[in-house]
Amino acid sequence: MAFLLHVEFDASSESVGTKMLELLARIGDIVHRDHSEVYTYVFRHDNETKTKLIFTELYANEQVFLDHARDAEFSKLYQQAFNNKAGKSRKELCIRNDINDPLLPITTSILDNYLHVTYIPIRQGFLYRNIIDKTEEQLFIVCTGCDENVYEQLNALVSCVTCITFEESDGNRQLIAVIVQIPNEKISIKDGKPSINTVELVCSQEETINKFKDMINNYFQIQSLHVQTNFSGYIRHTSS
């Protein structure tokens, strides 16, 4: 059963946050090398402050989650990053297809007692699907304040290996997606432009960033768009 963890963390200082991301970059290399079914493993600063960090991790199933956490190299770096002076989480979401499906007891213990997660069901979408076509484009987006037509419009325009919408307790609809292909040609869309309050785009490729910005501005009403070019970890596992 695939699930996605989306965590906001308050580092105790900017320097601590920067050091944590450096350690998470090394952790990301280990996970990418040894755990191909950890599909997405992205860590970055918040757009507004470097003391707030955001983590997004997508696992194929619970055993993959447990296996990567038991890795000796991983554990050593993890303990350095998340020591008792690092800071604390402000939000922990576990996004799943079926929240009525019981997790393994050890997974439940970690998520409930250590992370204190809030379990969120998927309203629309899929956590992971394999796309065989080779592409150099890799983008990760988090959209907040989405109207109900954003999911359908986005999937009509681009190819995603992950695309989900969910709602938090305040009713705010959000979308998380890993995009692997943006068509070069314009596509005819009959309906109007769905609205999105904020888009966070994570990508290191300038050409891909500009291509995505052109596309999303053509087909959506966006209040604000923030680009993250520096991040730790990886957007899509190359072997998945």
Number of C-alpha atoms within 10 A of each C-alpha: 13 20 20 24 20 18 19 20 20 21 22 14 15 16 11 18 23 17 16 23 20 17 19 25 20 17 23 23 16 16 25 22 12 13 20 18 20 24 27 26 25 22 27 25 22 18 13 8 10 17 18 22 23 18 19 20 20 25 24 19 15 16 14 17 19 15 12 22 14 11 14 10 14 19 14 11 15 17 11 14 20 14 11 9 11 17 17 16 15 12 15 19 19 20 23 22 19 14 14 9 9 9 14 11 9 11 15 16 13 13 19 14 10 9 19 16 19 16 18 18 19 19 15 15 18 17 26 22 11 9 13 7 7 9 10 9 15 20 22 23 20 19 20 20 19 23 14 15 13 22 20 12 17 19 14 11 18 14 17 23 18 21 24 22 24 20 17 13 8 6 9 12 19 24 23 23 25 23 22 21 21 18 12 8 7 10 11 9 11 6 9 11 17 18 18 22 15 18 22 18 20 23 21 16 13 10 10 17 20 10 13 19 13 11 20 16 12 12 21 16 17 19 11 10 15 15 15 17 13 11 19 21 25 22 24 23 17 11 10 17
